[in-house]
Amino acid sequence: MANKNSIEVIKCGVKATTKISQIEAIVTAISIRFNRTSYELSYFNNGEYKTVWLDESEFTVEKIEKTKIGFN
């Protein structure tokens, strides 16, 4: 029986590419609020460090690496 108190998320540190603008970034944080999961992607643009919060449908990863988080 699956644990209802855990969720699978993409691991931090995974390389990602945004679907819009094709920006190459790294997943650096995860936010779970109610039933929505958002991911912080970090990247450099012209030497400036930038971050953006995206839904999983707004970026792709070369190899999906997910991990379970939550309570047992």
PyMOL commands that set and color helices and strands:
alter all, ss='L'
color gray80, all
select helices_A, chain A and resi 56-58
alter helices_A, ss='H'
color red, helices_A
select strands_A, chain A and resi 6-10+15-18+24-33+36-45+48-55+59-61+66-70
alter strands_A, ss='S'
color yellow, strands_A
deselect
rebuild
show_as cartoon
